[in-house]
């Protein structure tokens, strides 16, 4: 830890003294101020700063600064409300990597976040602040007007910073008024915090997971049934993260045959194949600096899976017809409604790619699991449809609301959106009624007389019927979509008295 540091024994003694003295701070603000002063003294730098993420992990703010050995907080009115636009800070934050630079004066790096001085800044060290759960909570930065290599201080500053984060959480806990419930440092945010609709417990958990991954470099795998809003969540991760000013590109891996999908993703050079009369960049190049959503990743051909794995591991691509590779900086989000673990066992999906994609999985809840969200979503879709059609907003009859809240919605949010938009088109008055919604009676549970088991059987019956209709009665395809062995599907059909001859043509 102390290799490369002048007088390592003296430095170790001074570092140990800070581990002893910093916990004596009376509150969080004093702790951060003492921390930046300690860092300045240990590193010999004229400037030290601490940046912390807010509770939603969407904003990065300057929390404490020590300049020339003295705490000199910059005028709050002159400070940016958010440092998400600073690429150097965001690189260290999102990649969870130490940044050490020498010769800032002649470099191309933008350092507007450093206070202006007559003598230019020459050296910089930026260290991620990581909590006990290994999540990045902010950044520690120190800078010098001398041209010195500060990288030797990185390991010890990382340890001291993690210690300070733990002390900060402890102080916040101790200073909470008696009887007030505990609040995590990274408290979960409501669904509306990321532009998502819904206040259910299930959506709250989804948003908590989003907040954990916004400022990390991890690949996100969005799982869940068809129609649960995987693209909407991917867009939220992009729009509320540090890449929001760059491109967000979506590619459905099931929409192209293998040869076309490869050229679409990686691009090609002139003469690579018949008809390639010019160079064409691929979607990885188009999304450089931004986010690429690979939808239906489970349908990607095996040969392309190997190329995708290399992109994830090396951050480099090679266009069709080219012998050269080049680096790309793309955040990849994958989405699928299929069970990738099952595909791995069947040999249709690479195991190494699966584990690389599943770095940070988020399972999106089905609409039937989002208690109370159906009506919020229905009103939202109705208002948007009215705005699009340039008509007055519609009210809802209680019976129409009861109808929607009692429906199982096998197609999830996508099905709800289609039903509401159709109802708005059919409605000629000012109120949405039951007759405006095309729900078959067999899918609606009776109001009374059904116990829990009977209600669950009706929901299961509807799901099986819907899947069989979609697959024209093909039992193997229906079993695959439902994630069931064919034998189990046949057993359930027999138990529910579903006649397969009804689906034969």
C-alpha positions as CSV (number, residue, x, y, z in Angstrom):
1,X,0.0,0.0,0.0
2,X,2.9,2.4,0.8
3,X,5.2,1.5,-2.1
4,X,6.2,4.6,-4.1
5,X,5.4,7.0,-1.2
6,X,8.3,9.0,0.2
7,X,9.1,8.2,3.8
8,X,6.5,5.4,4.0
9,X,6.9,4.9,7.8
10,X,6.1,8.5,8.6
11,X,3.2,8.4,6.1
12,X,1.8,5.2,7.7
13,X,1.9,6.9,11.2
14,X,0.2,10.0,9.9
15,X,-2.5,7.8,8.2
16,X,-3.1,5.9,11.3
17,X,-3.5,9.1,13.3
18,X,-6.3,10.1,10.9
19,X,-8.1,6.8,11.4
20,X,-8.0,7.7,15.1
21,X,-9.0,11.4,14.9
22,X,-11.6,11.4,12.2
23,X,-14.3,9.5,14.2
24,X,-14.2,12.3,16.8
25,X,-16.1,14.6,14.4
26,X,-19.4,15.8,15.9
27,X,-21.5,15.5,12.7
28,X,-21.3,14.5,9.0
29,X,-20.4,18.0,7.7
30,X,-17.5,18.3,10.1
31,X,-16.4,14.8,9.3
32,X,-16.2,15.6,5.5
33,X,-14.4,18.9,6.2
34,X,-11.8,17.1,8.4
35,X,-11.5,14.4,5.8
36,X,-10.5,16.8,2.9
37,X,-8.0,18.6,5.2
38,X,-6.5,15.2,6.2
39,X,-6.2,14.2,2.5
40,X,-4.5,17.5,1.6
41,X,-2.0,17.0,4.4
42,X,-1.3,13.4,3.7
43,X,-0.8,13.8,-0.1
44,X,0.9,17.2,0.1
45,X,-1.6,18.6,-2.4
46,X,-2.9,22.2,-2.5
47,X,-6.4,21.0,-3.3
48,X,-8.6,18.2,-2.0
49,X,-12.3,17.7,-2.7
50,X,-15.1,15.2,-1.8
51,X,-18.0,14.7,-4.2
52,X,-21.0,12.6,-3.0
53,X,-24.0,11.1,-4.9
54,X,-27.4,12.0,-3.6
55,X,-29.9,9.4,-2.2
56,X,-31.2,8.6,-5.7
57,X,-27.7,8.2,-7.1
58,X,-28.7,10.5,-9.9
59,X,-26.8,13.7,-8.9
60,X,-23.2,14.2,-8.0
61,X,-22.5,17.2,-5.8
62,X,-19.4,18.9,-4.2
63,X,-19.6,18.2,-0.4
64,X,-16.3,19.6,0.9
65,X,-13.2,21.3,-0.3
66,X,-9.8,22.2,1.1
67,X,-7.7,24.7,-0.8
68,X,-4.1,25.7,0.2
69,X,-4.6,24.0,3.6
70,X,-7.7,26.1,4.5
71,X,-11.4,25.2,4.2
72,X,-12.7,27.6,1.6
73,X,-16.1,26.5,0.5
74,X,-16.9,28.0,-2.9
75,X,-19.9,30.2,-3.2
76,X,-22.9,27.8,-3.6
77,X,-24.5,30.1,-6.2
78,X,-21.4,29.6,-8.4
79,X,-21.3,25.8,-8.1
80,X,-23.1,23.5,-10.6
81,X,-26.1,21.8,-9.2
82,X,-24.8,18.6,-10.6
83,X,-21.4,17.4,-11.9
84,X,-22.8,14.7,-14.1
85,X,-21.5,16.6,-17.2
86,X,-17.8,16.4,-16.1
87,X,-16.5,13.5,-18.1
88,X,-13.3,12.9,-16.0
89,X,-15.3,12.6,-12.8
90,X,-17.9,10.4,-14.5
91,X,-15.3,8.1,-15.8
92,X,-13.9,7.4,-12.4
93,X,-17.4,7.2,-10.9
94,X,-19.0,4.9,-13.5
95,X,-16.0,2.7,-14.2
96,X,-15.1,2.6,-10.4
97,X,-11.5,3.2,-11.4
98,X,-8.7,5.4,-10.0
99,X,-7.7,8.2,-12.3
100,X,-4.1,9.6,-11.9
101,X,-2.9,12.3,-14.4
102,X,0.3,14.2,-14.6
103,X,0.8,17.2,-16.9
104,X,-2.8,18.6,-16.8
105,X,-1.8,21.9,-18.3
106,X,-0.9,20.4,-21.6
107,X,-3.6,17.6,-21.7
108,X,-6.9,17.5,-23.5
109,X,-8.8,16.7,-20.3
110,X,-11.5,19.1,-19.3
111,X,-10.9,20.2,-15.6
112,X,-13.4,23.0,-15.2
113,X,-14.4,21.5,-11.8
114,X,-11.1,22.6,-10.4
115,X,-11.0,26.1,-8.9
116,X,-9.2,28.6,-11.2
117,X,-5.7,29.7,-10.1
118,X,-2.9,31.8,-11.6
119,X,-0.6,28.9,-11.5
120,X,-2.2,26.0,-13.5
121,X,-2.9,22.6,-12.0
122,X,-0.5,20.0,-13.1
123,X,-1.3,16.7,-11.3
124,X,-4.6,15.1,-10.3
125,X,-5.7,12.0,-8.4
126,X,-9.4,10.9,-8.4
127,X,-10.4,7.9,-6.2
128,X,-13.9,6.3,-6.0
129,X,-15.4,6.2,-2.6
130,X,-16.8,2.7,-2.0
131,X,-19.0,1.7,0.9
132,X,-19.1,-1.7,2.7
133,X,-21.4,-3.1,0.0
134,X,-18.8,-2.3,-2.6
135,X,-21.1,0.3,-4.2
136,X,-19.6,3.7,-5.3
137,X,-21.0,6.6,-3.2
138,X,-18.8,9.4,-4.5
139,X,-15.3,10.6,-5.3
140,X,-12.2,11.9,-3.5
141,X,-10.1,14.2,-5.6
142,X,-6.8,15.9,-4.9
143,X,-4.7,18.1,-7.2
144,X,-1.3,19.8,-7.1
145,X,0.3,22.7,-9.0
146,X,3.5,20.5,-9.1
147,X,4.1,17.8,-11.7
148,X,4.1,14.8,-9.4
149,X,2.7,11.2,-9.7
150,X,0.0,10.9,-7.1
151,X,-1.0,7.3,-7.9
152,X,1.0,5.9,-5.0
153,X,-1.5,7.5,-2.6
154,X,-4.5,5.8,-4.3
155,X,-4.7,2.6,-2.2
156,X,-4.4,4.3,1.2
157,X,-6.9,7.0,0.2
158,X,-9.4,4.3,-1.0
159,X,-9.2,2.7,2.5
160,X,-9.5,5.9,4.3
161,X,-12.4,7.0,2.2
162,X,-14.3,3.8,2.8
163,X,-13.7,4.2,6.5
164,X,-15.1,7.8,6.4
165,X,-18.2,6.6,4.5
166,X,-18.9,4.1,7.3
167,X,-18.4,6.9,9.9
168,X,-20.7,9.2,8.0
169,X,-23.5,6.6,8.0
170,X,-23.0,6.0,11.7
171,X,-23.3,9.7,12.5
172,X,-26.4,10.1,10.4
173,X,-27.9,7.2,12.4
174,X,-27.0,8.6,15.7
175,X,-28.3,12.1,15.0
176,X,-31.7,10.9,13.8
177,X,-34.5,12.1,16.2
178,X,-35.8,9.6,18.6
179,X,-38.7,7.6,17.1
180,X,-37.9,8.5,13.5
181,X,-37.5,5.4,11.3
182,X,-34.1,4.6,9.9
183,X,-33.2,5.8,6.5
184,X,-30.5,4.2,4.4
185,X,-27.8,6.5,3.0
186,X,-28.9,5.3,-0.5
187,X,-32.6,5.3,0.2
188,X,-34.9,3.7,-2.3
189,X,-36.7,6.2,-4.5
190,X,-40.3,6.1,-5.6
191,X,-41.1,4.8,-9.1
192,X,-41.9,8.3,-10.3
193,X,-38.3,9.3,-9.5
194,X,-37.2,7.7,-12.8
195,X,-40.2,8.6,-14.9
196,X,-41.8,5.2,-14.2
197,X,-45.5,5.0,-13.3
198,X,-46.5,3.1,-10.1
199,X,-46.2,3.1,-6.4
200,X,-46.4,-0.6,-5.6
201,X,-43.9,-2.4,-3.5
202,X,-42.7,-4.4,-6.5
203,X,-41.9,-1.2,-8.5
204,X,-40.3,0.4,-5.5
205,X,-37.9,-2.5,-5.4
206,X,-37.2,-2.2,-9.1
207,X,-36.4,1.5,-8.7
208,X,-34.1,0.7,-5.8
209,X,-32.1,-1.7,-8.0
210,X,-32.0,1.0,-10.7
211,X,-30.5,3.5,-8.2
212,X,-27.8,1.0,-7.4
213,X,-26.6,0.5,-10.9
214,X,-26.9,4.0,-12.5
215,X,-23.4,5.0,-11.7
216,X,-21.7,1.7,-12.0
217,X,-20.1,0.1,-15.2
218,X,-22.0,-3.2,-14.7
219,X,-23.9,-4.8,-17.5
220,X,-27.6,-4.9,-16.7
221,X,-29.8,-7.8,-17.6
222,X,-33.5,-7.0,-17.6
223,X,-35.7,-10.1,-17.2
224,X,-39.4,-10.5,-17.0
225,X,-42.5,-11.5,-19.0
226,X,-43.4,-9.9,-22.3
227,X,-44.9,-6.5,-22.0
228,X,-43.5,-5.6,-18.5
229,X,-41.7,-2.5,-19.8
230,X,-38.1,-3.6,-20.2
231,X,-37.3,-1.0,-22.8
232,X,-38.9,1.7,-20.6
233,X,-36.6,0.7,-17.7
234,X,-33.6,0.6,-20.0
235,X,-34.4,4.1,-21.1
236,X,-34.7,5.2,-17.5
237,X,-31.2,3.8,-16.7
238,X,-29.9,5.8,-19.6
239,X,-31.8,9.0,-19.1
240,X,-30.9,9.3,-15.4
241,X,-27.3,8.2,-15.7
242,X,-24.2,10.0,-16.7
243,X,-24.6,9.0,-20.4
244,X,-28.0,10.7,-20.8
245,X,-26.5,13.3,-23.2
246,X,-25.4,10.6,-25.6
247,X,-27.2,8.2,-27.9
248,X,-29.7,5.5,-26.7
249,X,-30.1,2.8,-29.3
250,X,-32.3,-0.3,-29.3
251,X,-31.7,-3.4,-31.4
252,X,-34.1,-6.4,-31.3
253,X,-31.9,-9.5,-31.7
254,X,-34.8,-11.5,-33.0
255,X,-35.7,-9.0,-35.8
256,X,-32.8,-9.9,-38.2
257,X,-31.3,-13.0,-39.6
258,X,-27.8,-13.8,-38.4
259,X,-25.8,-12.3,-41.3
260,X,-27.8,-9.0,-41.2
261,X,-27.7,-8.7,-37.4
262,X,-23.9,-9.0,-37.4
263,X,-23.4,-6.2,-40.0
264,X,-26.1,-4.2,-38.2
265,X,-24.2,-4.4,-34.8
266,X,-20.6,-4.3,-36.0
267,X,-20.8,-2.4,-39.3
268,X,-18.9,-3.4,-42.4
269,X,-16.2,-2.2,-44.8
270,X,-16.6,-1.6,-48.5
271,X,-16.4,-4.9,-50.4
272,X,-17.1,-7.1,-47.3
273,X,-19.9,-8.8,-49.2
274,X,-22.0,-8.3,-52.3
275,X,-23.7,-5.0,-52.2
276,X,-21.3,-3.4,-49.7
277,X,-20.4,-0.5,-51.9
278,X,-19.3,1.7,-49.0
279,X,-18.1,1.6,-45.4
280,X,-20.9,1.6,-42.9
281,X,-20.5,2.0,-39.1
282,X,-22.5,-0.4,-36.9
283,X,-24.7,0.2,-33.9
284,X,-21.8,-0.1,-31.5
285,X,-20.2,2.8,-33.2
286,X,-23.4,4.8,-33.3
287,X,-23.9,4.2,-29.5
288,X,-20.3,5.1,-28.6
289,X,-20.4,7.1,-25.4
290,X,-24.0,6.1,-24.9
291,X,-26.2,3.0,-24.3
292,X,-27.1,0.1,-26.5
293,X,-30.1,-2.0,-25.5
294,X,-30.0,-5.6,-26.9
295,X,-33.6,-6.7,-26.7
296,X,-34.5,-10.4,-26.9
297,X,-30.8,-11.3,-26.3
298,X,-31.9,-15.0,-25.9
299,X,-32.5,-15.1,-29.7
300,X,-29.0,-14.0,-30.6
301,X,-27.2,-16.7,-32.7
302,X,-24.4,-18.6,-31.0
303,X,-21.7,-17.2,-33.5
304,X,-22.6,-13.6,-32.6
305,X,-22.7,-14.4,-28.9
306,X,-18.9,-15.0,-29.1
307,X,-18.4,-11.6,-30.7
308,X,-20.6,-9.9,-28.1
309,X,-18.6,-11.5,-25.3
310,X,-15.4,-10.0,-26.7
311,X,-17.1,-6.6,-26.8
312,X,-18.1,-7.0,-23.1
313,X,-14.6,-8.2,-22.1
314,X,-12.3,-6.0,-24.2
315,X,-14.5,-3.0,-25.3
316,X,-13.4,-3.4,-28.8
317,X,-15.1,-4.4,-32.1
318,X,-14.1,-5.4,-35.6
319,X,-16.3,-4.6,-38.6
320,X,-17.1,-7.1,-41.2
321,X,-14.4,-7.2,-43.9
322,X,-11.8,-5.4,-41.7
323,X,-8.7,-6.8,-40.1
324,X,-8.4,-4.0,-37.5
325,X,-10.2,-3.7,-34.2
326,X,-11.0,-0.4,-32.5
327,X,-12.2,0.5,-29.0
328,X,-15.8,1.6,-28.2
329,X,-17.2,3.0,-25.0
330,X,-20.8,1.6,-24.9
331,X,-22.9,0.6,-21.9
332,X,-24.8,-2.5,-22.9
333,X,-28.2,-3.4,-21.4
334,X,-29.6,-6.8,-22.3
335,X,-33.3,-7.7,-22.1
336,X,-35.1,-11.0,-22.5
337,X,-38.4,-12.7,-21.5
338,X,-36.8,-16.1,-21.8
339,X,-35.0,-18.0,-19.0
340,X,-31.3,-17.8,-20.1
341,X,-30.3,-20.4,-17.6
342,X,-32.6,-22.9,-19.4
343,X,-31.2,-21.9,-22.8
344,X,-27.7,-22.5,-21.4
345,X,-28.7,-26.0,-20.3
346,X,-30.1,-26.6,-23.8
347,X,-26.9,-25.5,-25.4
348,X,-28.4,-22.6,-27.3
349,X,-26.8,-19.8,-25.2
350,X,-23.2,-19.5,-24.2
351,X,-22.6,-20.1,-20.5
352,X,-19.7,-17.6,-20.3
353,X,-21.8,-14.9,-21.9
354,X,-24.7,-15.6,-19.6
355,X,-22.6,-15.0,-16.5
356,X,-21.1,-11.9,-18.1
357,X,-24.6,-10.4,-18.9
358,X,-26.1,-11.4,-15.5
359,X,-23.7,-9.2,-13.7
360,X,-26.6,-7.1,-12.4
361,X,-30.0,-8.7,-13.2
362,X,-33.2,-6.9,-12.6
363,X,-36.4,-9.0,-12.7
364,X,-39.3,-6.7,-13.8
365,X,-42.6,-7.6,-12.0
366,X,-45.6,-8.7,-14.0
367,X,-48.5,-6.3,-13.9
368,X,-50.6,-8.7,-11.7
369,X,-47.8,-8.4,-9.1
370,X,-48.0,-4.6,-9.0
371,X,-50.8,-4.1,-6.6
372,X,-52.5,-0.7,-7.1
373,X,-50.5,0.2,-10.2
374,X,-53.1,-0.8,-12.8
375,X,-55.3,2.1,-12.3
376,X,-52.5,4.6,-12.2
377,X,-51.2,3.3,-15.5
378,X,-54.6,3.2,-17.0
379,X,-55.2,6.9,-16.2
380,X,-51.8,7.8,-17.5
381,X,-52.3,6.0,-20.8
382,X,-55.8,7.5,-21.2
383,X,-54.5,11.1,-20.6
384,X,-51.7,10.5,-23.1
385,X,-54.1,9.2,-25.7
386,X,-56.4,12.2,-25.2
387,X,-53.5,14.6,-25.6
388,X,-52.4,12.8,-28.8
389,X,-55.9,12.9,-30.2
390,X,-56.3,16.6,-29.1
391,X,-59.5,15.9,-27.1
392,X,-60.5,16.8,-23.6
393,X,-59.4,14.4,-20.8
394,X,-61.9,11.6,-20.0
395,X,-63.2,10.6,-16.6
396,X,-63.6,7.0,-15.5
397,X,-66.7,5.2,-14.3
398,X,-66.2,3.1,-11.2
399,X,-67.3,-0.1,-13.0
400,X,-64.6,0.4,-15.6
401,X,-62.0,0.8,-13.0
402,X,-63.2,-2.3,-11.1
403,X,-63.1,-4.2,-14.4
404,X,-59.5,-3.3,-15.1
405,X,-58.4,-3.9,-11.5
406,X,-59.9,-7.5,-11.5
407,X,-58.3,-8.5,-14.8
408,X,-55.1,-10.7,-14.8
409,X,-53.4,-8.9,-17.8
410,X,-51.4,-11.7,-19.3
411,X,-49.9,-9.2,-21.7
412,X,-48.9,-6.9,-18.8
413,X,-48.4,-3.2,-19.3
414,X,-48.4,-3.5,-23.1
415,X,-51.8,-5.1,-23.1
416,X,-53.2,-2.5,-20.7
417,X,-51.9,0.3,-22.9
418,X,-53.5,-1.1,-26.0
419,X,-56.9,-1.7,-24.2
420,X,-56.9,1.9,-22.9
421,X,-56.0,3.5,-26.2
422,X,-58.7,1.5,-28.0
423,X,-61.2,2.5,-25.3
424,X,-60.4,6.2,-25.7
425,X,-61.0,5.8,-29.5
426,X,-64.4,4.1,-28.8
427,X,-65.5,6.6,-26.2
428,X,-67.8,9.2,-27.7
429,X,-68.8,10.8,-24.4
430,X,-66.8,12.2,-21.6
431,X,-66.5,9.0,-19.4
432,X,-64.9,5.6,-20.1
433,X,-67.4,2.8,-19.5
434,X,-67.2,-1.0,-19.3
435,X,-68.4,-1.4,-22.8
436,X,-65.4,0.4,-24.2
437,X,-63.0,-2.3,-23.0
438,X,-62.8,-5.5,-25.1
439,X,-62.2,-8.1,-22.3
440,X,-63.7,-11.6,-22.9
441,X,-66.0,-12.7,-20.1
442,X,-64.0,-16.0,-19.6
443,X,-61.0,-14.0,-18.4
444,X,-63.0,-12.1,-15.7
445,X,-63.2,-13.6,-12.3
446,X,-66.7,-13.6,-10.7
447,X,-67.3,-11.0,-8.1
448,X,-68.4,-13.5,-5.4
449,X,-68.4,-17.2,-4.6
450,X,-64.8,-18.0,-5.5
451,X,-62.2,-19.0,-3.0
452,X,-58.5,-18.3,-3.5
453,X,-57.8,-21.6,-5.2
454,X,-60.7,-21.1,-7.7
455,X,-59.5,-17.6,-8.5
456,X,-55.9,-18.8,-9.1
457,X,-57.2,-21.6,-11.4
458,X,-59.2,-19.0,-13.4
459,X,-56.1,-16.9,-13.9
460,X,-54.0,-20.0,-14.8
461,X,-56.7,-21.1,-17.3
462,X,-56.7,-17.7,-19.0
463,X,-52.9,-17.7,-19.3
464,X,-52.8,-21.2,-20.8
465,X,-55.6,-20.4,-23.3
466,X,-54.0,-17.2,-24.3
467,X,-50.6,-18.9,-24.9
468,X,-52.2,-21.7,-26.9
469,X,-54.1,-19.3,-29.1
470,X,-50.9,-17.3,-29.7
471,X,-49.1,-20.4,-30.8
472,X,-52.0,-21.9,-32.9
473,X,-52.4,-24.8,-30.5
474,X,-48.7,-25.9,-30.8
475,X,-48.1,-27.5,-27.4
476,X,-44.3,-27.5,-27.7
477,X,-44.1,-23.8,-28.5
478,X,-46.6,-23.0,-25.7
479,X,-44.6,-25.0,-23.2
480,X,-41.4,-23.3,-24.2
481,X,-43.0,-19.8,-23.9
482,X,-44.4,-20.7,-20.5
483,X,-41.1,-22.2,-19.3
484,X,-42.7,-25.6,-18.6
485,X,-41.9,-29.1,-19.7
486,X,-44.4,-30.3,-22.3
487,X,-45.5,-33.1,-19.9
488,X,-46.3,-30.5,-17.2
489,X,-48.2,-28.4,-19.7
490,X,-50.4,-31.4,-20.7
491,X,-51.0,-32.2,-17.0
492,X,-52.2,-28.7,-16.3
493,X,-54.4,-28.6,-19.4
494,X,-56.1,-31.9,-18.3
495,X,-56.6,-30.6,-14.7
496,X,-58.3,-27.5,-16.0
497,X,-60.4,-29.4,-18.6
498,X,-58.9,-27.5,-21.5
499,X,-59.7,-29.3,-24.7
500,X,-56.9,-29.2,-27.2
501,X,-59.2,-30.0,-30.1
502,X,-60.6,-26.5,-29.9
503,X,-57.2,-25.2,-31.3
504,X,-56.9,-27.7,-34.1
505,X,-57.4,-26.4,-37.6
